[in-house]
Amino acid sequence: MKLTIGKGTKPKGTISGLSMTEVDVILNIVDVADRRCFKVSDKDDDRWYSNEDFILVPDDTQRKALAKLGNEIRKIIG
């Protein structure tokens, strides 16, 4: 996995070198967080509060991919 962050007034970042399973894990996490955890009525004082626990039910392959992504991200951000 490679993380690239561009410089400038509006920096952009890219992540490359992911397997399709790793991409699937990221998409599932974002989808669940967007659809289930945050509703407009949950916004208070410019902050968002989750209306329930974050629930994700990965299969074994997805869980391994999630662990790999987590490890790689921790290496990048320290």
Secondary structure, 3 states (H helix, E strand, C coil): CEEEECCCCCCCEEEECCCHHHHHHHHHHHHHHHHHHCCHHHEECCEECCCCCCCCCCCHHHHHHHHHHHHHHHHHHC
